[in-house]
Amino acid sequence: REGGFLSGGEQQMLAIGRALMAQPKLLLLDEPLLGLSPLVESMLAQAIKDINEQTGITILIAEQYARPILPIIQYGYILENGGAVLEGTSQDLMDNPDVKSAYFGL
């Protein structure tokens, strides 16, 4: 199918696949989950994690919504007003009370 007839998730996977063809050492993803349904969001997040684990490529993700990304990252930064306010491993960030309140509603 032509790219214009693919779903949002399929378009994102196509874009990532095209980027991987260049065999990069670093893959920069700007809001890769934007506008996707929760199911597709979860599938794409897992695919991103799998790409990192299978290829060893460093992946830098800028994502407005931390909830689907936090479980798959190795290390992350929470930015506010252009600066890092928190940093840590996936577990460190998910265990942080401020992150729980802001992103998980807990």
N, C-alpha and C positions, 0 to 999 in steps of 0.2 A: 504494500500500500504506500501511497505517497504520504510524506510526513504530515501534511496538512489534515489528513483524515485519521490520524492517530489520536488516542485519548491523551489527556495531560500526562498521565504516568508513563505511557508509551513514548511520548515525546521526550520526557526527561531521560528515560533509559536510552533512547536513541542518541541524545546529546552526550550523555556520559560515555556511551559506546564509541561514538565518533572521537571524543577526546582521548579515550584509551588507545585508539589505533596509533596515536603518535608516541606511544610508550613513554608517557611523562614520568618524571620523578615526583612531581607534585600535581595534584588535581585540586583546583579551586572550584567549589560549588557554591553559588550564590542563591540562597533560598530554594534548594532543589525540591522541597516538599510543598511549596506555595500552591494553593488552589486544588490540592489533591484530596480525594475522599480519605477518611481515616484508614480504610482497608488498604488502599493503594499507597498511602503515606507510609504505613507500617511495612509493606512489602518493599518499597523503594529504600527505606531506611535500612532494612536488613540487607538488601542488595549492595548498598554502599559499604556496609560493614564487611560483607563477604569479599568485595573487591579489595578492600584494604588488607584483609587477612590473607587472601590468596595471592596477591601481587606484591604486597609490601609497599605499595605506593602510599606516600603521605597524602592525606586528604584534609584539606582545610575547608570547613563548612561555615558559611555565614547564614544563620537561620533566625528569623524573628521569633518563631515559636519553638522554645526549647524542649517542650514535653516529648515529642517523638524522637528528638536527636540525642538527648542526654543519655538514654540507655545504651547507645551504640558507640559513644565516643571513648577515647582513651584519656584525653585531657581536654579541658575546655575553659573558656573565659566567659563570664557574664558581663556584658557591656551596658553602661548606662550613660547617656549624654556624652558619648564618644570616648569614654574611658572604661577600663576594666575595674569592676567593683568586687568581683569574686573570681577565683580561679581554683582549679583542682581537678582531680580525677572524676570520672563519671559518678562514682559512688559518693565521693566527697560533696559534689554539687547536689546530687539528689538527696543527700542526708541533711543538707543545710536548711535550717528552718525558714530563712528568707526565700530560698528557691522553692521550697515546698509550698509556701504561701502564694508566691507570685505565679508559679507555673503549673502547680498541681492542685491548687485550691484546698490545700490541707492546713 
